Amino acid sequence: MSIGNSPDSPGNSPENDRPTIGRALQQARIAAGLTVDEVSTSTRVRIPIVHAIEADDFTRCGGDVYARGHIRTLATAVGLDASALVAQYDEEHGGRPAPTPAAPLFEAERIRPEPRRPNWTAAMVAAIVAVVGFVGFTMFSGNDKTGGTRSVAEGATATAPAPKPKPDKTIKPAPPRTDPTPAPSDSAIAAAPKDRVTVKMVATGTKSWVSARAANGRLLFDGFLNKGDSKTFTDPKKLDLVLGDADAVQLFVNGKEVEDDFSPGQVERLTYTKGDPEVG
């Protein structure tokens, strides 16, 4: 008779060998070189909730729906499979709840239309227009009855054309139109000033989180760049960059493309000055 856990005992199952959701998120964040503050800034998930989720405490999320959303957002930020972690959460918390029927909610939130009030302004305008039209019609009819013979007797005097006004020689011709100043293009980056450092980021792959700070520590940008998006930053001294997926971002520093081989999903912290392109 053997003593201890058999190979088929629950303690040796693959589900028990995998890390918890919070542990997996924490390990991935540390491996990516990100702090809790940086993850909170990029995901808009508050710092206390990030700490609670990494400790497998989901009570501060406000419910299963918000917990799934926070898990998906944090997993994407640290480079994990968000669908797998959400599925693990469903397994550990009774499965995904059935969707709420939309009809009862719509009936509860239906707003009763207010009764239409008479538009007195429109009625007054219509009455004024009718009176003016009636007066004009009466005057026009009276002129036709009494002034017909007079217009024939006066002859050319009544029908003589008015003299054409002489052109005013003091009017100057309008100046020729000039085309609007063309929008700045990539040539502006190529002609970057020598007394400043200029960096342009172009997302060439999938979505990547990026951050840019000036020399005085001021945050210039913190967010995601989708494929095709671009951002340009400049500073008199230096620029500090953090690339969440460096392989998905193309860099142009002081008008020159930076040729670096980054691995997919690699987090890079870079600094550039006026004398670059060289990694700081």
C-alpha positions in Angstrom: 0.0 0.0 0.0 1.5 3.3 -1.1 1.6 6.4 1.2 1.2 9.9 -0.2 -0.6 11.4 -3.2 -1.2 9.1 -6.1 -0.6 10.3 -9.7 -4.4 10.8 -10.1 -4.9 12.7 -6.9 -6.3 16.3 -7.2 -3.1 17.8 -5.8 -1.1 16.9 -8.9 -3.7 18.1 -11.5 -2.5 20.6 -14.2 -5.0 23.2 -13.0 -3.3 23.3 -9.6 0.2 23.6 -11.1 -0.7 26.8 -13.1 -0.2 30.1 -11.3 -3.2 32.1 -10.0 -4.5 35.0 -12.1 -2.9 37.6 -9.8 0.4 35.8 -9.7 0.5 35.5 -13.5 -0.2 39.2 -14.0 2.5 40.2 -11.4 5.2 37.9 -12.9 4.5 39.2 -16.4 4.6 42.8 -15.2 7.9 42.3 -13.5 9.3 40.5 -16.5 8.2 43.4 -18.7 10.1 45.9 -16.4 7.0 47.8 -15.5 6.0 49.2 -12.2 2.4 49.2 -10.8 2.3 53.0 -11.3 3.2 52.6 -15.0 0.6 49.9 -15.6 -2.0 51.9 -13.8 -1.2 55.0 -15.9 -1.3 53.0 -19.2 -4.5 51.1 -18.4 -6.4 53.7 -16.4 -7.0 51.0 -13.7 -6.4 52.6 -10.2 -3.3 51.5 -8.3 -5.3 50.0 -5.3 -7.2 47.8 -7.7 -4.0 46.7 -9.5 -2.5 45.6 -6.2 -5.7 43.8 -5.2 -5.9 41.9 -8.4 -2.3 40.8 -8.2 -3.2 39.5 -4.7 -6.1 37.6 -6.3 -8.6 39.9 -4.5 -11.4 40.7 -6.9 -13.8 42.2 -4.4 -12.6 45.7 -5.2 -13.5 45.4 -8.9 -17.2 46.0 -8.3 -18.5 42.7 -9.8 -17.6 40.0 -12.2 -18.2 42.1 -15.3 -15.7 44.8 -14.1 -13.3 42.1 -12.8 -13.2 40.5 -16.3 -12.6 43.9 -17.9 -9.7 44.7 -15.5 -8.1 41.3 -16.1 -8.3 41.7 -19.9 -6.9 45.2 -19.8 -4.0 44.3 -17.4 -3.1 41.1 -19.4 -2.9 43.1 -22.6 -0.6 45.7 -21.0 1.9 43.1 -19.8 1.8 40.9 -22.8 -0.3 37.9 -21.6 -3.2 36.0 -23.3 -6.2 37.9 -22.0 -8.7 35.3 -23.2 -7.0 32.6 -21.3 -6.9 34.5 -18.0 -10.6 35.5 -18.4 -11.5 31.9 -19.0 -9.6 30.9 -15.9 -11.5 33.5 -13.9 -14.8 32.1 -15.2 -13.7 28.5 -14.2 -12.9 29.7 -10.7 -16.0 31.9 -10.1 -18.9 29.8 -11.4 -18.7 30.4 -15.1 -19.8 33.4 -17.2 -23.3 34.7 -16.2 -26.2 34.6 -18.7 -26.7 38.0 -20.5 -29.5 40.2 -19.1 -32.5 40.5 -21.5 -32.5 43.9 -23.1 -36.3 44.4 -23.4 -37.0 44.9 -19.6 -34.2 47.4 -19.3 -35.5 49.3 -22.3 -39.0 49.4 -20.9 -37.8 50.6 -17.6 -35.7 53.4 -19.1 -38.3 54.5 -21.7 -38.9 58.2 -21.3 -42.5 59.4 -21.8 -42.8 62.2 -24.4 -43.9 65.5 -23.1 -47.1 66.9 -24.4 -46.6 69.3 -27.3 -47.3 73.0 -26.5 -48.8 75.4 -29.0 -46.2 77.4 -30.8 -47.5 81.0 -30.4 -44.5 82.5 -32.1 -45.1 80.7 -35.3 -48.8 81.6 -35.2 -47.9 85.3 -34.8 -45.5 85.3 -37.6 -48.0 83.6 -39.9 -50.7 86.2 -39.0 -48.3 89.1 -39.7 -47.3 87.6 -43.1 -51.0 87.2 -44.0 -51.8 90.9 -43.1 -48.8 92.2 -45.1 -49.8 90.1 -48.1 -53.4 91.3 -48.0 -52.3 95.0 -47.8 -49.9 94.6 -50.6 -52.5 92.9 -52.8 -55.0 95.7 -52.1 -52.4 98.4 -53.0 -51.4 96.6 -56.2 -55.0 96.2 -57.4 -55.7 100.0 -56.8 -52.7 101.0 -58.8 -53.8 98.9 -61.7 -57.2 100.6 -61.9 -56.1 104.2 -61.5 -52.6 104.4 -62.9 -53.0 102.5 -66.2 -53.8 105.6 -68.4 -51.1 107.7 -66.7 -48.3 105.2 -67.5 -49.3 105.3 -71.3 -49.5 109.1 -71.4 -46.2 109.6 -69.8 -44.6 107.4 -72.5 -40.9 107.2 -72.5 -40.5 109.1 -69.3 -42.0 106.3 -67.3 -40.2 103.6 -69.1 -36.8 105.3 -69.6 -34.0 103.1 -68.3 -32.0 104.4 -65.4 -28.5 105.5 -66.3 -25.7 103.1 -65.6 -23.4 104.1 -62.7 -19.9 105.0 -63.7 -17.2 102.7 -62.4 -15.4 104.0 -59.4 -11.8 104.4 -60.4 -10.7 104.5 -56.8 -11.6 100.8 -56.2 -8.4 98.8 -56.2 -8.5 95.2 -57.6 -8.4 92.5 -55.0 -4.9 91.0 -54.3 -4.2 87.6 -55.9 -5.1 84.7 -53.8 -2.2 82.8 -52.3 -2.3 79.1 -51.6 -2.5 78.2 -47.9 0.7 77.2 -46.2 1.2 73.5 -46.8 0.9 71.2 -43.9 4.2 70.0 -42.4 5.3 66.6 -43.8 8.1 64.2 -43.2 10.5 66.7 -44.7 10.0 68.9 -41.6 11.3 66.0 -39.5 14.2 65.6 -41.8 15.0 69.3 -41.4 14.8 69.2 -37.6 16.5 72.1 -35.8 20.0 71.4 -34.5 19.4 73.1 -31.2 16.6 70.7 -30.2 16.0 66.9 -30.1 13.1 65.7 -32.3 11.6 62.1 -32.2 8.8 60.8 -34.4 7.1 57.4 -33.5 5.2 55.4 -36.2 3.3 52.3 -35.2 4.1 49.7 -37.9 2.8 46.5 -36.2 0.0 45.8 -33.8 -1.1 48.2 -31.0 1.8 49.2 -28.7 1.8 51.3 -25.5 4.3 54.1 -25.5 5.3 56.9 -23.1 7.3 60.1 -23.7 8.8 62.6 -21.1 10.6 65.8 -21.6 14.0 66.6 -19.9 12.2 68.3 -17.0 10.2 65.2 -16.3 6.9 66.5 -17.8 4.8 63.7 -19.4 4.3 64.5 -23.1 2.3 61.4 -24.0 1.2 58.1 -22.4 -1.1 55.8 -24.3 -1.5 53.3 -27.1 -0.5 53.7 -30.8 -2.5 51.7 -33.3 -1.1 50.5 -36.6 -0.5 53.6 -38.8 -0.6 56.1 -36.0 2.3 58.5 -35.4 3.4 61.0 -32.7 6.2 63.6 -32.9 7.9 65.1 -29.8 10.6 67.8 -29.3 12.6 69.2 -26.4 15.6 71.5 -26.1 17.7 68.9 -24.2 16.5 65.3 -24.3 13.5 62.9 -24.6 12.9 59.8 -22.4 10.8 57.1 -24.1 9.3 53.8 -23.0 8.1 51.4 -25.7 5.8 48.6 -24.6 6.4 46.6 -27.8 9.5 48.1 -29.4 9.3 45.8 -32.5 6.0 47.4 -33.4 7.3 51.0 -33.4 9.5 52.8 -36.0 11.6 55.7 -34.7 13.0 58.8 -36.5 15.4 60.8 -34.3 16.5 64.2 -35.5 15.4 63.3 -39.0 17.1 60.0 -39.2 15.6 56.5 -38.9 16.9 54.5 -35.9 17.9 51.0 -37.1 17.6 48.7 -34.1 16.5 45.0 -34.0 13.9 44.6 -31.2 12.2 41.4 -30.4 8.4 41.2 -30.6 6.8 42.2 -27.3 10.2 43.7 -26.0 9.9 46.6 -23.6 12.6 49.3 -24.3 13.5 52.4 -22.3 15.3 54.9 -24.6 16.8 58.4 -24.2 17.7 60.7 -27.1 19.6 64.0 -27.1 20.5 66.6 -29.8 23.5 64.6 -30.9 21.7 61.3 -31.6 20.4 59.0 -33.1 22.1 56.9 -30.6 20.3 54.9 -27.8 20.8 56.8 -24.5 
